[in-house]
Amino acid sequence: FDENSPAPDLGVDGSFWVGIERIHSAAKAFDRELWAEQRAGSERVWEILVATGSHTVNTLAKDQRMSFFQELEERGETAI
C-alpha cells in the first residue's frame, strides 16, 4: 500500500477519504498526547502506569490501547 498514491475510487467522493484520514490523524494525536510514552516529565498515562510498578496494569492498559485502535479501524471499514 502506497500512501502517496491517489485514494481508490470506490464510488465515494474524495472528501470522504480526507475525512477518514483526519479522523485517524486526530486519534493518533490524541493517543500520543494521552500516553506520551518515553517523554520525561509528561505525567501522562504512561508515566502513571510505570509508577505503579505493576506489569499487569501496564499489560492491561496496552491491550485497551490496542483495542481502541482496532475498534476505530473496524468502524472505519464498516463505514466504507
Phi and psi in degrees as a GROMACS rama.xvg file:
@    title "Ramachandran Plot"
@    xaxis  label "Phi"
@    yaxis  label "Psi"
@TYPE xy
-105.774  111.191  ASP-2
-67.1897  -17.3577  GLU-3
-86.942  -10.631  ASN-4
-79.2041  157.119  SER-5
-60.2017  148.986  PRO-6
-63.7126  145.447  ALA-7
-65.9565  145.919  PRO-8
-92.5812  101.945  ASP-9
-106.535  27.3956  LEU-10
83.8935  14.8816  GLY-11
-119.247  157.05  VAL-12
-63.8513  146.56  ASP-13
-60.2073  -28.0595  GLY-14
-66.1318  -23.5294  SER-15
-60.1133  -45.065  PHE-16
-66.268  -36.4827  TRP-17
-62.8645  -42.2114  VAL-18
-61.6126  -43.7716  GLY-19
-61.0512  -43.7676  ILE-20
-62.4265  -41.1132  GLU-21
-66.6899  -39.4338  ARG-22
-62.755  -44.7496  ILE-23
-64.4707  -42.5474  HIS-24
-63.592  -40.0627  SER-25
-65.1102  -40.3723  ALA-26
-64.0465  -41.4273  ALA-27
-66.2585  -41.4059  LYS-28
-63.5476  -42.0017  ALA-29
-60.3564  -44.6102  PHE-30
-60.907  -45.6891  ASP-31
-62.3719  -42.6517  ARG-32
-68.8915  -40.4542  GLU-33
-67.0506  -46.445  LEU-34
-88.0528  -39.1874  TRP-35
42.4658  49.806  ALA-36
-57.519  134.42  GLU-37
56.099  31.6153  GLN-38
-109.624  104.988  ARG-39
-57.1275  136.003  ALA-40
75.5627  14.3233  GLY-41
-73.6693  -34.0832  SER-42
54.7188  33.8386  GLU-43
-101.683  -171.194  ARG-44
-49.7737  -46.7747  VAL-45
-58.4083  -48.6797  TRP-46
-68.0234  -35.5586  GLU-47
-62.8636  -43.4861  ILE-48
-65.4891  -41.7154  LEU-49
-62.9996  -38.4204  VAL-50
-64.3469  -24.8871  ALA-51
-67.9246  -26.2995  THR-52
72.7027  9.37442  GLY-53
-101.346  118.382  SER-54
-67.3455  -31.7934  HIS-55
-64.2647  -45.6479  THR-56
-61.233  -44.6745  VAL-57
-61.9143  -43.1095  ASN-58
-63.9622  -46.389  THR-59
-62.36  -41.5712  LEU-60
-64.3107  -42.3651  ALA-61
-65.2611  -37.5264  LYS-62
-62.003  -43.0389  ASP-63
-65.726  -37.1169  GLN-64
-62.2455  -45.0945  ARG-65
-66.3631  -38.4387  MET-66
-61.2697  -39.4154  SER-67
-58.4026  -49.0767  PHE-68
-70.8427  -32.6276  PHE-69
-64.9834  -43.6447  GLN-70
-65.4425  -39.8791  GLU-71
-60.2675  -43.7297  LEU-72
-65.3585  -43.1149  GLU-73
-64.3114  -39.3791  GLU-74
-65.4119  -37.5957  ARG-75
-64.0883  -43.9424  GLY-76
-64.0903  -38.5035  GLU-77
-63.7219  -40.0706  THR-78
-64.714  -35.3987  ALA-79
